[in-house]
Amino acid sequence: MPDRHPARGRRTTERKGDVRERAILDTCEALLAHKGYDAMSVGDIAQGAGITRGALYFYFGSKQEVVTALVARTVEHLRERSRATAQTDEPRPAIAAAMQRTVELWNEHGLVMRTAIDLSLTVPEIGELWSRTADLFITAITAVLERAGIPAGSEPQQASAMARALCWMIERTFYHASQESRETLQKASATCEHIWLTSAGLTT
């Protein structure tokens, strides 16, 4: 007898797949904290997710693919924050909100982002993900600087060039600070925020 609700069946299957994929990625993130990228194995990830190695290979072909998917999931949160920054009208609150959202994400997923930075030079897929995300942040920072009155353009004293330098300064500062403590990360964020405000001519 034909299935009268084929779409419903497909949606159920997709939901199960989403749950299993999420379990794989969550396990990978936990293993990054406990073992590190080099020491963890596909078997470790499968065991932690409660599935067989064969089942894991249905979703991902290797440990590197799992980590790449984990990075992709994390950078999507970063992209959401960059879009929100670009859309905020007033420069000062845009900067404060951007830094606070970024601190929150580094507190939640700092290990994944440090892993992305470490692997970005050797794993092309991760390097491309990270570079595209940085470009979105640079675009958002540029928009804030231009709204603050910095001239548009890519010369050293213009918004685009300044935004690029600010983006990579924030990345490297957060990379190191997130390895120490939440307090250190918050102080580093405050410093980066001050530098951004100063660059935009918004300090009092």
C-alpha positions as MATLAB code, in Angstrom:
seq = 'MPDRHPARGRRTTERKGDVRERAILDTCEALLAHKGYDAMSVGDIAQGAGITRGALYFYFGSKQEVVTALVARTVEHLRERSRATAQTDEPRPAIAAAMQRTVELWNEHGLVMRTAIDLSLTVPEIGELWSRTADLFITAITAVLERAGIPAGSEPQQASAMARALCWMIERTFYHASQESRETLQKASATCEHIWLTSAGLTT';
ca = [
       0.000    0.000    0.000;
       1.516    3.376   -0.981;
       2.581    5.798    1.686;
      -0.004    8.548    1.860;
       2.375   10.901    3.633;
       5.770   10.552    1.865;
       6.845   14.090    2.738;
       6.174   13.462    6.402;
       8.381   10.369    6.301;
      11.198   12.276    4.654;
      11.038   15.052    7.220;
      11.253   12.512   10.060;
      14.317   10.921    8.468;
      15.937   14.317    8.002;
      15.316   15.207   11.618;
      16.958   11.978   12.771;
      19.912   12.712   10.524;
      20.192   16.241   11.875;
      20.172   14.952   15.451;
      22.879   12.378   14.698;
      25.022   14.890   12.831;
      24.685   17.340   15.715;
      25.772   14.608   18.146;
      28.849   13.926   16.008;
      29.808   17.603   15.926;
      29.121   18.109   19.644;
      31.297   15.079   20.430;
      34.062   16.407   18.191;
      34.009   19.740   20.007;
      34.218   17.984   23.400;
      37.109   15.820   22.190;
      38.999   18.880   20.985;
      38.948   20.034   24.604;
      39.925   16.682   26.103;
      42.342   15.246   23.539;
      43.096   17.853   20.907;
      42.832   17.504   17.148;
      45.905   15.329   16.604;
      45.125   12.809   19.349;
      41.434   12.213   18.721;
      40.339    9.587   16.194;
      37.290    8.770   14.128;
      36.676    5.908   16.561;
      36.678    8.325   19.498;
      34.140   10.561   17.750;
      31.880    7.643   16.831;
      31.998    6.202   20.332;
      31.226    9.562   21.914;
      28.294   10.086   19.558;
      26.943    6.622   20.354;
      27.276    5.253   16.826;
      29.547    2.874   14.926;
      32.459    3.995   12.781;
      30.505    2.814    9.757;
      27.554    5.017   10.699;
      29.845    8.004   11.143;
      31.293    7.457    7.661;
      27.758    7.784    6.299;
      27.954   11.463    7.343;
      31.663   12.288    7.138;
      34.549   10.736    5.276;
      37.281   11.545    7.781;
      38.167   13.275   11.028;
      39.167   16.314    9.007;
      35.706   16.483    7.442;
      34.084   16.350   10.889;
      36.244   19.211   12.136;
      35.581   21.201    8.965;
      31.832   20.809    9.510;
      32.248   21.838   13.139;
      34.144   24.958   12.067;
      31.422   25.702    9.490;
      28.743   25.476   12.172;
      30.679   27.797   14.453;
      31.576   30.406   11.843;
      27.907   30.676   10.899;
      27.386   32.164   14.364;
      30.225   34.588   13.658;
      28.607   35.542   10.364;
      25.305   36.256   12.096;
      27.134   38.598   14.454;
      28.921   40.355   11.598;
      25.628   40.917    9.779;
      24.071   42.384   12.929;
      27.055   44.725   13.317;
      26.811   45.932    9.730;
      23.104   46.684   10.123;
      23.321   48.725   13.360;
      22.959   52.414   12.564;
      24.877   54.140   15.370;
      28.634   53.391   15.348;
      29.293   53.445   19.109;
      26.591   50.919   20.122;
      27.438   48.843   17.036;
      31.041   48.508   18.206;
      30.073   47.683   21.798;
      27.514   45.092   20.701;
      29.897   43.519   18.183;
      32.635   43.088   20.761;
      30.268   41.658   23.373;
      28.780   39.156   20.922;
      32.256   38.130   19.827;
      33.375   37.616   23.430;
      30.352   35.419   24.057;
      31.123   33.266   21.030;
      34.787   32.896   21.949;
      33.761   31.911   25.478;
      31.420   29.275   24.076;
      33.474   27.984   21.145;
      36.970   29.420   21.511;
      38.604   26.028   21.138;
      36.904   25.449   17.790;
      37.963   28.866   16.548;
      41.556   28.377   17.691;
      41.548   25.027   15.890;
      40.197   26.740   12.771;
      43.008   29.285   12.913;
      45.624   26.570   13.490;
      44.355   24.445   10.575;
      43.527   27.280    8.176;
      46.944   27.113    6.510;
      46.981   23.326    6.035;
      43.322   22.442    5.435;
      42.086   24.421    2.408;
      38.383   24.020    3.246;
      38.884   25.451    6.723;
      41.145   28.191    5.404;
      38.458   29.227    2.918;
      35.733   29.198    5.592;
      37.814   31.323    7.926;
      38.873   33.740    5.188;
      35.278   34.262    4.004;
      34.169   34.879    7.576;
      36.960   37.403    8.086;
      35.895   39.176    4.891;
      32.365   39.531    6.286;
      33.754   41.015    9.499;
      35.946   43.383    7.532;
      32.891   44.508    5.567;
      30.953   45.051    8.803;
      33.803   46.979   10.449;
      34.205   49.059    7.290;
      30.516   49.995    7.415;
      30.807   51.096   11.039;
      33.924   53.178   10.339;
      32.285   54.857    7.356;
      29.213   55.730    9.423;
      31.576   57.260   11.975;
      32.987   59.533    9.269;
      36.103   57.660    8.138;
      36.539   58.114    4.366;
      35.726   55.101    2.182;
      38.622   53.464    0.371;
      41.558   51.093    0.720;
      44.356   53.580    1.377;
      46.047   53.316    4.809;
      43.903   55.985    6.479;
      40.656   54.899    4.847;
      37.908   52.653    6.162;
      38.530   49.413    4.280;
      42.250   49.228    5.082;
      41.666   50.168    8.711;
      38.903   47.559    9.001;
      41.160   44.807    7.693;
      43.855   45.650   10.248;
      41.271   45.831   13.061;
      39.754   42.468   12.085;
      43.040   40.572   12.171;
      44.155   42.380   15.333;
      40.945   41.270   17.079;
      41.349   37.694   15.822;
      44.917   37.350   17.073;
      44.191   39.105   20.384;
      41.196   36.871   21.090;
      43.144   33.773   20.020;
      45.715   34.329   22.762;
      43.426   35.744   25.445;
      40.898   32.903   25.131;
      43.581   30.415   26.168;
      43.991   32.093   29.557;
      40.646   32.930   31.186;
      37.297   34.576   30.625;
      38.511   37.583   32.575;
      41.545   37.926   30.305;
      39.308   37.628   27.252;
      36.970   40.322   28.554;
      39.905   42.678   29.190;
      41.303   41.951   25.730;
      37.905   42.722   24.250;
      37.773   46.039   26.100;
      41.192   46.931   24.704;
      40.155   46.022   21.159;
      36.953   48.007   21.572;
      38.943   51.057   22.718;
      41.273   50.768   19.722;
      38.286   50.457   17.355;
      36.594   53.474   18.914;
      39.825   55.451   18.706;
      40.241   54.484   15.045;
      36.696   55.681   14.403;
      37.333   58.964   16.231;
      34.696   58.119   18.854;
      36.702   58.309   22.065;
      35.830   61.092   24.478;
];
